[in-house]
Amino acid sequence: MKLLYKSTRGNEEVGSSQAIINGLATDGGLYIPKFFPKIDLAFDELIEYDYKQLAVYVLKKYLTDFTEEEILYCVNNAYDNKFESREISPLVKKGDEYYLELYHGPTLAFKDMALSILPYLMRIACNKVGIKEEIVILTATSGDTGKAALEGFGGVDGIKIIVFYPENGVSPIQKFQMITQKEENTLVVGIDGNFDDAQNGVKEIFEDRKLNKELKDNGYILSSANSINIGRLLPQIVYYIYSYTSMLKKGYIALGESINISVPTGNFGNILAAYYAKQMGLPINKLICASNENNVLWEFFNKGNYNRNREFKITSSPSMDILISSNLERLLYHISDDVKVEKMMINLKEKGEYSLSEEMLSRLNEFYSSFATDEETYEIIKKIYESQSYLIDTHTAVGYKAYRDYKEGTKDNTKTVLVSTASPFKFTKDICIALGIDENLEAFKLGDKLSSYTGIQVPSSLKKLEKNNIIHKTKCKKKEMKKVIKNYLKV
Ligand SMILES: *Cc1c(COP(=O)(O)O)cnc(C)c1O
């Protein structure tokens, strides 16, 4: 059955290829699938599937204008030996906890899970739709998406990629990963602002008809590698199903048993993929949404009010330093009967806030939310390292804190998968602070120090990175993003 994608803000409907190419719907909304395909194989059959087979199984259901061969081609090229773990997303048990490690890809964060396949999907989508123009991927990053997108799209024929990152809002390793990207078709720009500024700037550019026309006349069309692109979200469903089949296969749960999932959350993309997996029939009990001190989402789930009028905080989990969580728009659409979403988004833009009706709030029962301060984050990293000799990064620690609050508050003993979103070696300074190691060293040296202290190897992609030269030195103000793009494309 053909699956179409519709906009959260209007009646626009497109096929999967067009949705991936457009990124954002032309009315400013986000594309959502018109229905959720169901998991139609028994889990005792699915446990035999490896990651790639599962990816083909899931993506085939969503990308109905792709052939199975095309999907297979994308999957085989994405999940190959650029992942340091053959399992791609290993599930590990430490003490009584289960961690889904999503950081064994080339850029050491979970963004690789989708961004290693998106360029292949996009190329095939362009051929199908008959796009003649060159695609320009515009990306706003809080640190991890940028590098993963550069890694995926760097050197791809017929595509250029431009990344905007907050000049002072990413870790030194994250920054170095991006500004040393070599390929000709890449541009990396530091902006004088935070992630929300970068993301708003990019969204405005997508909605600027005049600019888009001008670009088109010059042979370019814009697309997105952010999780507003449905092509980012769909591949993320796969690892949630994989986490469940891994739990089964390892004997941690019995057939039919439910699990909880705890996700450190920023733009709400990763946890939304878990929600989609649940809609497909994956036995998930609670979705635990973890925030850092930028805790808009915690307030949203607990009070039904979204309010971004507050101080933007720079925390030890920078990839979650976000006040405007884009993908929440998709969830709002799924839980509302009539279409109020557009109005809420207008309120958000104009007043910085919106509220849910009692009824909508009651539909959020399957979510639980809590948050962590930096101090709590450090305390958890230290505690887990000391008790399990297991090192987690700052984001994962935030997820752990919300899980602990949930467990203490509800006494629910459902087994919980903690989504581990980044390698601790991306955030060496904060990990050293947490463990009480002197952190006053340059970031790469700190990695070596951390490695000798813990006996855990520095990931090989990081070792190679250190020798690279800085290539991208462009900086700009928020208002200058359009100008930078036009300069680069010589329009
Ligand atoms: C992007 C990111 C997050 C937040 O994920 P969302 O999909 O934006 O909610 C959490 N942790 C890390 C390490 C990330 O890179």
The ligand as a MOL file (V3000), in Angstrom:
LIG
                    3D

  0  0  0     0  0            999 V3000
M  V30 BEGIN CTAB
M  V30 COUNTS 15 15 0 0 0
M  V30 BEGIN ATOM
M  V30 1 C 21.1330 15.4240 19.0380 0
M  V30 2 C 21.4940 14.8220 20.3330 0
M  V30 3 C 20.5460 14.6340 21.3520 0
M  V30 4 C 19.1320 15.1050 21.2070 0
M  V30 5 O 18.4360 14.3890 20.2310 0
M  V30 6 P 17.0780 14.9540 19.5950 0
M  V30 7 O 16.7230 14.0190 18.5200 0
M  V30 8 O 17.4290 16.3270 19.0870 0
M  V30 9 O 16.0900 15.0320 20.7030 0
M  V30 10 C 20.9330 13.9790 22.4960 0
M  V30 11 N 22.2070 13.5620 22.6740 0
M  V30 12 C 23.1510 13.7420 21.7260 0
M  V30 13 C 24.5290 13.2660 21.9970 0
M  V30 14 C 22.8310 14.3660 20.5280 0
M  V30 15 O 23.7690 14.5340 19.5870 0
M  V30 END ATOM
M  V30 BEGIN BOND
M  V30 1 1 1 2
M  V30 2 1 2 3
M  V30 3 2 2 14
M  V30 4 1 3 4
M  V30 5 2 3 10
M  V30 6 1 4 5
M  V30 7 1 5 6
M  V30 8 2 6 7
M  V30 9 1 6 8
M  V30 10 1 6 9
M  V30 11 1 10 11
M  V30 12 2 11 12
M  V30 13 1 12 13
M  V30 14 1 12 14
M  V30 15 1 14 15
M  V30 END BOND
M  V30 END CTAB
M  END
